[in-house]
Amino acid sequence: MKIYGVAVLAACFLAGKLLGSFLGYLLEIDGDVGGVGFAMALLILINTIAQKKDSISENTAQGILFWSGMYIPIVVAMSAIQNVKAALSGGWVAVIVGVGVTLACFLLVPVLSRWGKLNTRSRP
């Protein structure tokens, strides 16, 4: 059922939020550091382990996959509320790193596309 997917997503989000807040506390930063990323990684990990062990029903697996797909827009919405003004006023390092990573991702798209085509051709 899709409700189990919601339950798994909520548990992963809460665990990720706790891990991110704890990491922020350890780094002496007033805030969550990577909580959403931890939550996404936990969701992927739990889904993968459950599928390998074949310990969940088909309806539950479909619910988890549905909410896994919905999680990306949630992450985008959550990142939209970050304090961009404070990051920009903190210095140009954040801007340079952000632009550099974005450019690197754009440059890697054709490489990954060619690599994917080569891998699909070699399959029987």
C-alpha positions in Angstrom: 0.0 0.0 0.0 1.1 3.5 -0.6 0.6 4.4 3.0 3.6 2.1 3.9 5.6 4.2 1.4 4.6 7.3 3.3 5.6 5.7 6.6 9.0 4.7 5.2 9.5 8.2 3.8 8.5 9.8 7.0 10.8 7.6 9.1 13.7 8.3 6.7 13.1 12.0 6.8 13.0 12.1 10.6 16.2 10.0 10.8 17.9 12.2 8.2 16.8 15.3 10.1 18.2 14.0 13.3 21.5 13.0 11.7 21.8 16.4 9.9 21.1 18.3 13.1 23.6 16.2 15.1 26.2 16.8 12.4 25.5 20.5 12.6 25.9 20.4 16.3 29.2 18.6 16.0 30.4 21.1 13.5 29.1 24.0 15.7 26.8 25.2 13.0 23.3 26.4 13.9 21.3 24.2 11.6 20.8 21.0 9.7 23.8 19.8 7.6 22.7 17.4 5.0 19.6 16.0 6.7 17.6 15.7 3.4 20.6 14.0 1.8 20.8 11.5 4.6 17.1 10.9 4.4 17.3 10.2 0.7 20.3 7.9 1.1 18.4 6.0 3.9 15.3 5.7 1.6 17.4 4.3 -1.2 19.2 1.9 1.2 16.0 0.6 2.8 14.3 0.1 -0.6 17.3 -1.7 -2.0 17.7 -4.0 1.0 14.0 -4.8 1.2 13.9 -5.7 -2.5 17.0 -7.9 -2.3 15.6 -9.8 0.7 12.2 -9.9 -1.0 10.6 -9.2 2.4 8.0 -6.7 1.2 4.8 -7.2 -0.7 4.4 -5.8 -4.2 1.9 -3.1 -3.0 4.4 -1.9 -0.4 7.2 -1.9 -2.9 5.1 0.2 -5.3 4.2 2.6 -2.5 7.9 3.0 -1.6 8.8 3.5 -5.3 6.0 6.0 -5.7 7.1 8.1 -2.8 10.8 7.7 -3.8 9.8 9.4 -7.0 7.9 12.1 -5.2 10.9 12.8 -2.9 12.9 14.6 -5.5 10.4 17.5 -5.9 10.2 17.6 -2.1 14.0 18.0 -1.9 13.9 20.8 -4.5 11.1 22.6 -2.6 13.0 22.2 0.7 16.2 23.5 -0.9 14.3 26.6 -2.2 13.8 27.8 1.3 17.5 27.9 2.1 18.9 31.3 2.9 20.5 32.2 -0.4 21.0 35.8 0.7 23.1 34.8 3.7 25.2 32.4 1.5 25.9 35.1 -1.0 26.8 37.7 1.6 29.1 35.1 3.2 31.5 35.4 0.2 32.1 34.4 -3.3 33.3 30.9 -2.5 29.7 29.6 -2.4 29.0 31.2 -5.8 32.1 29.9 -7.4 31.6 26.4 -6.1 27.9 26.4 -7.1 28.7 27.5 -10.6 31.6 25.1 -10.9 29.5 22.1 -9.8 26.7 23.1 -12.2 29.2 23.4 -15.1 30.8 20.1 -14.3 27.3 18.4 -14.3 26.5 20.0 -17.7 29.8 18.7 -19.1 29.3 15.2 -17.8 25.9 14.7 -19.4 27.3 13.8 -22.9 29.9 11.6 -21.3 27.4 9.7 -19.3 25.1 9.5 -22.3 27.8 7.9 -24.4 28.8 5.6 -21.6 25.2 4.4 -21.2 24.9 3.8 -25.0 28.1 1.7 -24.9 26.8 -0.4 -22.0 23.5 -1.1 -23.6 25.1 -2.2 -26.9 27.4 -4.7 -25.1 24.4 -6.5 -23.5 23.0 -9.6 -25.2 
